[in-house]
């Protein structure tokens, strides 16, 4: 099994498996976040109930650890493969060439997109994980809100006047980067694990776009909803 870590093919397989795992997590997380809109419209408490089911429970902590480990492994493999590709191309990488036919923009900028996604992820973890799960675990008050009232934490960030509008725009930019990263990453992962024949190639590209759009769309609905709420509040003030 050493080929998994010592060969470029093995690292691509690891990247594919960890990437698919994270896409599934995004779909779950996005569906969970959609409850924020439902709660705000109908006055329910589904989001906070789900947070209480996760929160500081042992299974949630194990899941968080596994997710973090998978993310780190994904990044490490991406960096190693990028370095190996640059070394293999040598001086050719400095030549100015048009993008090869059939190669999309995202495939040539996966590392840059990944860095953007990672940078915004740090901001996202500070805004929510640090103020919710971390605060609940440590007992340290990291915000003015009850760490178990995640709904209030999210709504406060995105409806805080002009600051909320800026955050909404930043998150939408982040989601665009995630979409480009996922739209190429999903079909590339499926191709790596075996769906690489001519019949399935175009199909898995469509599958990649569908999964990327669904995952990003779930988050975008929440952002756009609270952006509308925020603008409405500002106009009414």
N, C-alpha and C positions, 0 to 999 in steps of 0.2 A: 504493500500500500504506500510505500515511500514515494512512488511516482506522483501521488497527489500533491505533495509539497515540493518535490524536486524538479518536476517538469512543467513546461508552460501549459501543456494540455491539462495536467492535473490541477494547476492553479486556476485555469479557466473553468474547470468543472466545479471547483470550490466556490469561485465567484458566482457561477450560475445558481448553485444550490442555495447559497446564502442570499443571493439577490431575490430569488423566487420566494424564499421564506419571508423576506422583508416586504415584498409586494403584498403577500397575504396579510401580513400585519397591518400594512397601510389600509387595506380594504376593511379590516376589522375596526381599526382606529377611526377611519373616516365614517363608517356606519355608526359607531358609538358617538362621534361628534355631531352627527345629524340629529341626535336626541336633544342637543342644545336648542335647535330651532323649534323642535316640537314642544319642548318644555316652555320656551318663551312665548309661544303662540297659545298653547292650551293650558298653561299653568301646571304642568305635570312635573315630576322630579326624576325622570328616567335616567338622566345623565349622572346625577349625584348618586343614584342607587347603584349604577354600574361602577362608578368610582369607588363606592364603599365595598363592592364585591371584590375589587382589585386592591386598591389602596396599599396597606402595609401587610397584607396577608402573605404567608410563606410562598404560596404558589405564584402570586404576582411578582414577588421578589425574584424567584427562580426564573420566571419568564423574562423579567427585565434584564437579569444577568445574561441569560442565553441570547437575548436580542442584542445586547451590547457587545457580547463576544462575537456574534455573527457579523455585526457591523464592522468591528475592528478587523476581523479576518478578511472581510470583503475589501476594505480599504487597503490593507497590507498587500493583498494579492493584486489589486489594481495598480498600485504604485510599482510593484516588482515587475509586472507585465509591461507597464509603460516604459520603464527603464530598459528592459530587455529589448523592446521594440525599437527604441531610440538607438541602442547600441548596435542592433542588427542593421539598421538603415545607414548608420555611419554619417558621412557627409551629405548623403542624399536628402537628409531631413531638412537641410538648409535651402534646397532648391525650391524655386517658386513654381509650383505646378497647379493646374486646374484640378478640381476635385474629380476623382475617377468616376466614370459612369456607374450608376447603381450604388454608389456610396453616399449615404445621406450625411447632412451636416452634423447631426448628433453623434454619429459613429466616430467622427474625426475630433470631437470635442468632449468625449466622455469624461476625461480626467478633469477638465475645466468645469464641466457641469457638476461633477462629483464634489469638487472643492466648494463651489457655490452652495450646493445642498448641505455639505458638512458645516459650513460657516453659519448658515441660517439655522441649522439644527441646534447648534450651541445656544443661539438666541432663544429658540423655541424651548429648549430644556430649562433655561433660566426662567422664562416667562411662566411656565406651567409645571414641569416636573419638580423644579426647585421649590416652588411655592405650594405644591400639593403633596406628592408622595414623600419627598425629602423632608418637608416640614412635619408630616405625620410620623415618619420613621424616627426622627431625632427629637421631636418635641420642641424644636426651635421655631419661633414665629418668624417666618421669612416674608410675610406680607401682612396687610391690614385685614385680610380675610381669613376665615376659618378654612384650614387646608382641606377639610372634608366638603366644603362648599365650592367644588370646582366650577360649577355653573357661574357663580358670582365672579370668580377669578377671570374666566374667559370673557364674560360680558363686559367687565370693567376695562379690560385691556382694549377691546375693539370699539368701545363706545365712549372713550375718553376724549371727546372733542376732536381738535385737530391732531392731537397725539394719536388718537384712535384711528383717524383716517390714514396717517402716515404708516401705522402698523398694518392696517389692512392692505395698503399698497405694497409694502415690503413683503407681506405674506403671499400676495398674489404673484409677485415677481418670483418668489421662492417656489411657488407651485408651478410656474412656467418652467423653471429649471428642472424640477422634478419630472414634469411631463416629458420633456425632451430626453432626460436621462432614462426614464422608464420605457418610453416608446421604443427606444433602441435596445435597452437592456433586456426587456422581457423576451423579444424575439431572438436576440443573440443568445440568451440563456437556453431557450428551447432548442435552438440550433445546436448548441454545444452538447446538450444531453441526448441528441440523436435525431431530432426532426430537421434534417438538413437536405432532404431530397428536393428535387425541383417541384414536385407536386405540392409539398407543404411549405416551401419557402415563402411564397406570397401570402399564404394563409396565416402563418405564424407572425408575419409582419402586421397583418390586420388584427390578430389576437393581441399583439403587443400594444397597438394603438388603443384597442378597446379597454384593456386592463389599465393602461396609463390614464386614459380619459376618465374611467370610472373611479379610480383611486383618487386622482386629483380633483375630479368634479365634486366628490363628497365633501372634501375640505373647502373647496371654493364656494359651495352653497352656503356654508356656515359664515365664511368671511363676508361674502356679498350681502347676506342677510343682516349681519350686525353693522356693516357699512351703511346700509339703508336705514337701520334703526338710529344710528349715530347722526346721520345727516338730518333725519326727521326731527330728532331731539334738538339739534342745533338751529334748525329753521323755526321750531316752535318756541325757542327761548327768546 
